[in-house]
Amino acid sequence: MYKFLGFLRQFPVKRFEKGSIILHQGEVPPYVYVIKRGIVKSYTISDVGDEKPIAFCMQQEVMATTWAFQKSPGTLYFYDAFTECTLYCIPRDELQQFIHSDKQTLAFFLDHYITKYVGKSVRVNALEYSKAIDKIARTMQYLCHGYGKQLKPNLVEIELPLSQQDIANLTGLTRETTGMELKKLKQRGIVSYVNRRYTVKIDELQEFYGEDDFKDIQLRA
């Protein structure tokens, strides 16, 4: 990991203000962006103009990975600065050569993308539930897994400044329904939130499911 950080530091950086578009869907990037600081949101736009979030990228993550690793001719999604961001700008060939030449970095990327794959599976599972409360609860599970920081043995903070509209977009529910269901989880003592910061009691969340599938899921490193 230290070698990868040293590799990144030799390249120039570019700064983006919160809310600015970094890459458009279908764009061919001038180089690979790797996040030095901040959070980037990827999303698509539906036929009726609704935002459909894909994921959030955080520190040391590669953006537009399908293009970065030559799996698509351009970016598949839009990328916006969810917070103020600083990004490394790296020639694609140089990034690929370095990753393949360093076993430690290669292992880091393998672990990272396995973790992301598990998170995506959790999110898809959340969307399959018919009841709004289940969609919200399972989405909180996904957010804890992919973007959670453990504060105490039973308490996780989601490291994303999410509005209720952001959570509504993630679940496909209306903002009003999302607000009502979050309030139910708050009243049960499962979720707390203030100023777009959410904390989750993971044991209570698992008990709410009545299943054991959350216990063995590791938080983001």
C-alpha positions as CSV (number, residue, x, y, z in Angstrom):
1,M,0.0,0.0,0.0
2,Y,2.9,2.4,0.8
3,K,4.3,1.8,-2.6
4,F,1.0,2.7,-4.2
5,L,0.8,6.0,-2.2
6,G,4.4,6.8,-3.2
7,F,3.5,6.1,-6.9
8,L,0.4,8.4,-6.7
9,R,2.4,11.3,-5.1
10,Q,4.5,11.8,-8.2
11,F,1.6,12.9,-10.3
12,P,-0.2,16.3,-10.5
13,V,-3.6,16.9,-8.8
14,K,-6.7,18.6,-9.8
15,R,-9.3,20.2,-7.5
16,F,-13.1,20.2,-7.9
17,E,-15.7,22.1,-6.0
18,K,-18.6,20.3,-4.4
19,G,-21.3,19.7,-6.9
20,S,-19.2,20.1,-10.0
21,I,-19.2,17.5,-12.8
22,I,-15.9,15.7,-13.1
23,L,-16.7,13.3,-16.0
24,H,-19.8,13.0,-18.2
25,Q,-21.3,9.7,-19.2
26,G,-19.6,8.4,-22.4
27,E,-16.7,10.7,-22.0
28,V,-13.1,9.5,-22.8
29,P,-11.1,10.8,-19.8
30,P,-7.8,12.5,-20.4
31,Y,-6.2,10.4,-17.7
32,V,-7.2,8.2,-14.8
33,Y,-8.4,10.0,-11.7
34,V,-7.5,8.5,-8.3
35,I,-9.0,10.2,-5.3
36,K,-6.6,11.9,-2.9
37,R,-9.2,13.6,-0.8
38,G,-13.0,13.9,-0.8
39,I,-15.9,11.8,-2.1
40,V,-17.1,11.4,-5.7
41,K,-20.6,10.2,-6.7
42,S,-21.3,8.1,-9.8
43,Y,-24.8,8.0,-11.3
44,T,-26.9,7.8,-14.4
45,I,-30.0,9.8,-15.4
46,S,-33.3,7.9,-16.2
47,D,-35.5,8.7,-19.2
48,V,-37.6,10.9,-17.0
49,G,-34.7,12.8,-15.6
50,D,-34.4,11.0,-12.2
51,E,-30.9,10.5,-10.8
52,K,-30.0,6.9,-10.3
53,P,-26.9,6.6,-8.0
54,I,-24.4,3.9,-8.8
55,A,-21.8,4.2,-6.1
56,F,-19.6,6.6,-4.1
57,C,-15.8,6.7,-4.5
58,M,-13.5,7.6,-1.6
59,Q,-9.8,8.1,-0.8
60,Q,-7.4,6.1,-3.0
61,E,-10.1,4.7,-5.2
62,V,-9.9,4.7,-9.0
63,M,-12.7,6.5,-10.8
64,A,-14.3,5.2,-14.1
65,T,-12.7,1.8,-13.5
66,T,-14.1,0.2,-16.7
67,W,-12.3,2.8,-18.8
68,A,-9.2,2.8,-16.5
69,F,-8.7,-0.9,-17.0
70,Q,-9.7,-0.9,-20.7
71,K,-13.1,-2.6,-20.3
72,S,-15.1,0.1,-22.0
73,P,-14.2,2.8,-24.6
74,G,-15.5,5.6,-22.3
75,T,-17.0,6.3,-18.9
76,L,-20.3,4.4,-18.2
77,Y,-21.6,6.9,-15.7
78,F,-21.6,10.6,-14.7
79,Y,-19.1,11.5,-11.9
80,D,-19.8,14.5,-9.6
81,A,-17.8,15.9,-6.7
82,F,-20.1,14.9,-3.8
83,T,-17.8,16.9,-1.5
84,E,-14.9,19.2,-2.4
85,C,-12.3,16.8,-4.0
86,T,-8.7,16.6,-4.9
87,L,-7.8,14.0,-7.5
88,Y,-4.5,12.6,-8.8
89,C,-4.2,12.7,-12.6
90,I,-2.4,9.6,-13.9
91,P,-1.7,8.3,-17.4
92,R,-3.7,5.1,-17.9
93,D,-0.7,3.0,-19.2
94,E,1.5,4.1,-16.2
95,L,-1.2,3.1,-13.7
96,Q,-1.7,-0.3,-15.2
97,Q,2.0,-1.0,-15.5
98,F,2.6,-0.1,-11.9
99,I,-0.3,-2.2,-10.6
100,H,0.9,-5.3,-12.5
101,S,4.5,-4.8,-11.4
102,D,3.8,-4.6,-7.6
103,K,2.3,-7.6,-5.9
104,Q,1.3,-5.6,-2.8
105,T,-0.7,-3.1,-4.9
106,L,-2.2,-5.9,-6.9
107,A,-3.4,-7.6,-3.7
108,F,-4.8,-4.3,-2.5
109,F,-6.8,-3.9,-5.7
110,L,-8.0,-7.5,-5.5
111,D,-9.2,-7.1,-2.0
112,H,-10.8,-3.8,-2.7
113,Y,-12.9,-5.0,-5.7
114,I,-14.0,-8.1,-3.9
115,T,-15.2,-5.9,-1.1
116,K,-17.0,-3.7,-3.6
117,Y,-18.6,-6.7,-5.2
118,V,-20.0,-7.9,-1.9
119,G,-21.3,-4.4,-1.3
120,K,-23.1,-4.4,-4.7
121,S,-24.7,-7.7,-3.9
122,V,-26.0,-6.3,-0.6
123,R,-27.4,-3.3,-2.4
124,V,-29.1,-5.4,-5.1
125,N,-30.6,-7.6,-2.4
126,A,-32.0,-4.4,-0.7
127,L,-33.7,-3.3,-3.9
128,E,-35.5,-6.7,-4.2
129,Y,-37.6,-6.2,-1.1
130,S,-41.1,-5.0,-1.7
131,K,-41.6,-3.2,1.6
132,A,-40.1,0.3,2.0
133,I,-38.9,-0.3,5.5
134,D,-36.9,-3.4,4.3
135,K,-35.4,-1.5,1.4
136,I,-34.3,1.3,3.8
137,A,-32.9,-1.1,6.4
138,R,-31.0,-3.2,3.9
139,T,-29.6,-0.1,2.2
140,M,-28.3,1.0,5.6
141,Q,-26.6,-2.4,5.8
142,Y,-25.0,-1.7,2.4
143,L,-23.9,1.8,3.5
144,C,-22.4,0.4,6.7
145,H,-20.5,-2.3,4.7
146,G,-19.2,0.0,2.0
147,Y,-18.8,3.3,3.8
148,G,-18.8,2.6,7.5
149,K,-16.4,3.4,10.2
150,Q,-16.6,1.5,13.5
151,L,-16.9,3.8,16.4
152,K,-17.6,1.1,19.0
153,P,-18.2,-2.6,18.9
154,N,-21.9,-2.1,18.1
155,L,-21.8,1.3,16.5
156,V,-20.9,2.3,12.9
157,E,-20.8,5.7,11.4
158,I,-21.6,6.1,7.7
159,E,-18.8,8.3,6.3
160,L,-21.1,9.9,3.7
161,P,-22.9,13.2,4.3
162,L,-26.2,11.9,3.0
163,S,-29.5,13.8,2.6
164,Q,-32.8,11.9,2.8
165,Q,-33.1,12.6,-0.9
166,D,-29.7,10.8,-1.5
167,I,-31.1,7.7,0.4
168,A,-34.3,8.0,-1.6
169,N,-32.4,7.9,-4.8
170,L,-30.4,4.9,-3.6
171,T,-33.6,2.9,-2.8
172,G,-36.0,4.2,-5.6
173,L,-38.4,5.5,-3.0
174,T,-39.8,9.0,-2.6
175,R,-38.1,11.4,-0.2
176,E,-41.3,11.5,1.9
177,T,-41.5,7.7,2.2
178,T,-37.7,7.5,3.0
179,G,-38.1,10.1,5.8
180,M,-41.0,8.1,7.3
181,E,-39.1,4.8,7.3
182,L,-35.9,6.3,8.6
183,K,-38.0,7.8,11.5
184,K,-39.3,4.3,12.3
185,L,-35.7,2.9,12.4
186,K,-34.7,5.9,14.6
187,Q,-37.6,5.2,17.0
188,R,-36.5,1.6,17.3
189,G,-33.0,2.8,18.3
190,I,-31.4,1.3,15.2
191,V,-30.4,4.4,13.3
192,S,-29.5,7.9,14.5
193,Y,-28.9,10.9,12.3
194,V,-28.2,14.6,12.5
195,N,-26.8,17.0,9.9
196,R,-26.5,14.3,7.3
197,R,-24.4,12.0,9.5
198,Y,-25.8,8.6,10.2
199,T,-24.8,6.1,12.9
200,V,-26.1,2.5,13.0
201,K,-26.3,0.0,15.8
202,I,-25.3,-3.1,13.9
203,D,-26.6,-5.7,16.4
204,E,-30.0,-4.0,16.5
205,L,-30.0,-3.9,12.7
206,Q,-29.3,-7.6,12.5
207,E,-32.0,-8.3,15.1
208,F,-34.4,-6.3,13.0
209,Y,-33.8,-8.6,10.0
210,G,-34.1,-11.7,12.2
211,E,-31.2,-13.1,10.2
212,D,-27.4,-13.6,10.7
213,D,-26.2,-12.3,7.3
214,F,-24.9,-9.0,8.6
215,K,-22.6,-10.4,11.3
216,D,-19.9,-11.8,9.1
217,I,-19.7,-8.8,6.7
218,Q,-16.6,-6.8,7.1
219,L,-16.5,-3.0,7.1
220,R,-14.6,-1.1,4.5
221,A,-10.9,-1.1,5.3
